[in-house]
Amino acid sequence: MSLLTVRNISVARGGRPVLDKVDLSIGAGECVGLIGPNGAGKSTLLSVMAGLLPAQGAVALDGKALGDWPRAERARRIGFLEQGATCHWPLTVERVVTLGRLPHASPWGGESPADRAAIDRAMAQCDVTQFASRNVTTLSGGERARVMLARALAGDPAVLLADEPAAGLDPYHQLQVMELLAELAAGGMAVVVVLHDLTLALRHCTRLCLLDEAGRVAGDTGPEALLDSGALGRVYGIELVRGGHEGAPFALPWKRLSVESRA
């Protein structure tokens, strides 16, 4: 059964369609890569799925309309990492990650053993434990990005929506983050991740949803099937050099296609 489902989702801004009748379902154990060119509506769709942006259509969590869930329970079930998320307050890294436990907080008690375990686990998963006592504003952009991912994971969500969590990270930590998301999905979490790096998407996601420039679903299938379909090249307007290594596919953008050849 799908944990999170969107049906016939449409969003327009300034009279321009951003998303056009999008359907997408995500089940436990899936790591779904949301890909597509700039302006395809990927971040918009993620915000709709988190219940942060109104849209035409329907969004359901565990078969129940998202709007019918109590806000606190919805916050416990869905973790959301926005694009470029950061913290501008002079808080320690540990305190920032602790904020991810707010949906679980009791008004009558302090930090519980479960809270402590979740905070420590999230910091270890995102490789920020060594920064625990550091002021988050003193970290590099990539380090802060990992702290914000740890904050989202500290809430132990059933569904994680992550908007470009690998952007701005060095190659080591890009791989670490994607391996972590794949591992979380394998453990039963439903993960939706917006990506621009096609090789990271092809290698680490169980499924890819490709949005085109009109905000429509141009493909929703397994990584190799999508690569075989030729849809990636058509939608992005590029020629890809593809291959495989250790049983996983990869694709490198090689050259731009002319408008005529994209038709």
C-alpha positions as CSV (number, residue, x, y, z in Angstrom):
1,M,0.0,0.0,0.0
2,S,1.2,3.5,-0.8
3,L,2.1,5.7,2.1
4,L,1.8,9.0,0.2
5,T,-0.3,9.5,-2.9
6,V,-1.0,12.5,-5.1
7,R,-3.7,12.4,-7.7
8,N,-4.4,14.9,-10.6
9,I,-2.3,17.6,-9.0
10,S,-2.2,20.9,-10.8
11,V,-0.6,24.2,-9.8
12,A,-0.5,27.5,-11.7
13,R,1.3,30.7,-10.9
14,G,0.6,33.9,-12.7
15,G,-1.6,32.1,-15.1
16,R,1.2,29.7,-16.0
17,P,0.9,26.0,-15.3
18,V,3.6,24.7,-13.0
19,L,2.2,21.2,-12.5
20,D,-0.3,19.6,-14.9
21,K,-2.4,16.7,-13.6
22,V,0.5,14.9,-11.8
23,D,-0.1,11.4,-10.3
24,L,2.5,9.8,-8.1
25,S,2.4,7.2,-5.4
26,I,5.2,6.3,-3.0
27,G,5.3,3.2,-0.8
28,A,7.3,2.0,2.1
29,G,10.7,0.8,0.9
30,E,10.9,3.0,-2.1
31,C,13.5,5.7,-2.9
32,V,11.9,7.8,-5.6
33,G,14.0,10.2,-7.5
34,L,12.1,13.3,-8.7
35,I,14.0,14.6,-11.7
36,G,13.5,17.0,-14.6
37,P,14.8,20.3,-16.0
38,N,14.7,23.6,-14.2
39,G,11.2,24.9,-13.9
40,A,9.6,21.5,-14.2
41,G,7.8,21.9,-10.9
42,K,9.9,19.4,-8.8
43,S,10.1,21.6,-5.7
44,T,6.5,22.7,-6.1
45,L,5.4,19.1,-6.2
46,L,7.4,18.3,-3.1
47,S,5.8,21.2,-1.2
48,V,2.3,20.0,-2.2
49,M,3.2,16.5,-1.0
50,A,4.3,18.0,2.4
51,G,1.0,19.9,2.7
52,L,2.8,23.2,2.5
53,L,1.3,24.4,-0.8
54,P,-2.4,24.3,-1.9
55,A,-3.1,22.7,-5.2
56,Q,-5.9,21.3,-7.3
57,G,-6.2,17.6,-6.9
58,A,-5.8,15.2,-3.9
59,V,-3.0,14.3,-1.6
60,A,-3.4,11.3,0.8
61,L,-1.3,9.9,3.6
62,D,-1.9,6.3,4.5
63,G,-5.1,6.5,2.4
64,K,-6.5,9.5,4.4
65,A,-6.7,13.0,2.9
66,L,-3.6,14.9,4.1
67,G,-5.7,17.8,5.2
68,D,-7.7,15.5,7.6
69,W,-4.6,14.6,9.6
70,P,-3.9,16.6,12.8
71,R,-1.0,18.9,12.1
72,A,1.2,17.4,14.9
73,E,0.6,13.8,13.6
74,R,1.3,14.9,10.1
75,A,4.5,16.5,11.2
76,R,5.5,13.2,12.9
77,R,4.8,11.2,9.8
78,I,6.3,13.4,7.1
79,G,9.8,14.8,7.2
80,F,10.5,17.7,4.8
81,L,13.9,19.1,3.8
82,E,13.5,22.2,1.7
83,Q,15.9,23.2,-1.0
84,G,18.9,25.1,0.4
85,A,17.6,24.7,4.0
86,T,19.8,26.5,6.5
87,C,19.8,28.0,10.0
88,H,20.5,31.7,10.6
89,W,20.3,31.6,14.3
90,P,23.5,31.1,16.4
91,L,22.5,27.7,17.7
92,T,24.7,24.6,18.3
93,V,24.5,21.8,15.8
94,E,23.1,19.5,18.4
95,R,20.3,22.1,19.2
96,V,19.4,22.4,15.6
97,V,19.1,18.7,15.2
98,T,17.1,18.5,18.4
99,L,14.5,20.8,16.8
100,G,13.6,17.9,14.6
101,R,12.1,16.2,17.6
102,L,9.5,19.0,18.2
103,P,6.6,17.0,16.7
104,H,7.3,14.3,19.4
105,A,7.8,16.7,22.3
106,S,5.6,16.3,25.4
107,P,4.4,19.6,27.0
108,W,5.0,18.0,30.4
109,G,8.4,16.5,30.0
110,G,11.9,17.2,28.8
111,E,14.0,15.1,26.4
112,S,13.1,11.4,26.5
113,P,15.5,8.5,26.0
114,A,13.8,8.0,22.6
115,D,14.5,11.7,21.7
116,R,18.2,11.3,22.7
117,A,18.6,8.1,20.7
118,A,17.0,9.7,17.6
119,I,19.1,12.8,17.8
120,D,22.4,10.9,18.2
121,R,21.5,8.5,15.4
122,A,20.6,11.3,13.0
123,M,23.8,13.2,13.7
124,A,25.8,10.0,13.1
125,Q,24.0,9.2,9.9
126,C,24.7,12.6,8.5
127,D,28.3,12.7,9.7
128,V,27.9,15.8,11.9
129,T,28.5,14.3,15.4
130,Q,31.9,16.0,15.5
131,F,30.2,19.4,15.1
132,A,27.7,18.9,17.9
133,S,29.0,21.8,20.1
134,R,29.8,24.0,17.1
135,N,27.7,27.1,16.3
136,V,25.9,26.1,13.1
137,T,26.7,29.5,11.5
138,T,30.4,28.7,11.6
139,L,30.0,25.6,9.4
140,S,30.5,25.5,5.6
141,G,27.5,25.4,3.4
142,G,27.9,21.7,2.8
143,E,28.2,21.0,6.5
144,R,25.1,23.0,7.3
145,A,23.2,21.1,4.6
146,R,24.0,17.8,6.4
147,V,22.9,19.3,9.7
148,M,19.6,20.2,8.2
149,L,19.2,16.7,6.8
150,A,20.0,15.4,10.3
151,R,17.2,17.6,11.7
152,A,14.7,16.1,9.3
153,L,15.8,12.6,10.2
154,A,15.7,13.2,13.9
155,G,11.9,13.2,13.7
156,D,11.9,9.5,12.6
157,P,9.4,10.2,9.8
158,A,7.7,7.4,7.8
159,V,8.0,9.6,4.7
160,L,11.0,11.8,3.9
161,L,10.7,14.5,1.2
162,A,14.2,15.9,0.4
163,D,14.8,18.7,-2.1
164,E,18.3,18.5,-3.5
165,P,20.0,17.2,-0.3
166,A,23.2,16.4,-2.3
167,A,23.5,19.9,-3.8
168,G,26.6,21.7,-2.7
169,L,28.2,18.7,-1.1
170,D,31.6,17.3,-2.0
171,P,31.6,13.9,-3.9
172,Y,32.3,11.9,-0.7
173,H,29.3,13.4,1.1
174,Q,27.1,13.3,-2.0
175,L,27.6,9.5,-2.0
176,Q,27.2,9.3,1.7
177,V,23.8,11.1,1.6
178,M,22.5,9.1,-1.3
179,E,23.7,5.8,0.3
180,L,21.9,6.9,3.5
181,L,18.6,7.7,1.7
182,A,18.7,4.3,-0.1
183,E,19.4,2.6,3.2
184,L,16.5,4.4,4.9
185,A,14.2,3.3,2.1
186,A,15.5,-0.3,2.3
187,G,14.6,-0.2,6.0
188,G,11.0,0.7,5.3
189,M,10.9,4.5,4.9
190,A,9.3,6.1,1.9
191,V,11.8,8.6,0.4
192,V,11.3,11.1,-2.4
193,V,14.4,13.1,-3.3
194,V,14.8,15.8,-5.9
195,L,18.0,15.4,-7.8
196,H,19.9,17.0,-10.7
197,D,22.7,14.6,-10.9
198,L,21.4,11.8,-13.2
199,T,24.1,9.3,-12.2
200,L,23.2,9.7,-8.5
201,A,19.6,9.3,-9.4
202,L,20.1,6.2,-11.6
203,R,22.4,4.5,-9.1
204,H,20.6,5.1,-5.8
205,C,16.9,5.4,-6.5
206,T,14.5,2.4,-6.9
207,R,12.3,4.5,-9.2
208,L,12.5,7.7,-11.1
209,C,9.7,10.2,-11.8
210,L,10.6,12.5,-14.7
211,L,8.8,15.8,-15.0
212,D,9.0,17.8,-18.3
213,E,9.1,21.5,-18.7
214,A,5.3,21.7,-18.8
215,G,5.1,20.1,-15.3
216,R,3.8,16.8,-16.6
217,V,5.0,13.3,-15.8
218,A,7.1,12.1,-18.8
219,G,8.1,8.9,-17.2
220,D,7.7,7.0,-13.9
221,T,9.5,3.7,-13.8
222,G,12.7,2.0,-12.8
223,P,16.1,3.7,-13.5
224,E,17.2,1.4,-16.3
225,A,13.8,1.3,-18.0
226,L,13.7,5.1,-18.0
227,L,17.2,5.3,-19.4
228,D,16.2,2.7,-22.1
229,S,13.1,4.7,-23.1
230,G,15.1,7.7,-24.3
231,A,12.8,10.0,-22.3
232,L,15.7,11.5,-20.3
233,G,17.5,12.8,-23.4
234,R,14.3,14.1,-25.0
235,V,13.1,16.0,-21.8
236,Y,16.5,17.4,-20.9
237,G,17.4,18.1,-24.6
238,I,20.7,16.4,-24.3
239,E,22.6,13.4,-25.6
240,L,23.7,11.0,-22.9
241,V,26.7,8.7,-22.7
242,R,25.5,5.7,-20.7
243,G,27.2,2.8,-19.1
244,G,27.3,0.6,-16.1
245,H,29.7,-0.3,-13.3
246,E,29.3,-2.9,-10.5
247,G,25.8,-3.6,-11.7
248,A,24.5,0.0,-11.5
249,P,23.8,2.2,-14.5
250,F,25.3,5.7,-15.1
251,A,24.6,8.4,-17.6
252,L,26.7,11.5,-18.4
253,P,25.3,14.5,-20.2
254,W,27.4,14.8,-23.3
255,K,26.0,17.4,-25.6
256,R,23.0,19.6,-26.1
257,L,20.5,18.7,-28.8
258,S,19.0,21.1,-31.3
259,V,15.4,22.1,-31.0
260,E,14.6,20.1,-34.2
261,S,16.1,16.9,-32.9
262,R,14.2,17.1,-29.7
263,A,10.8,17.0,-31.4
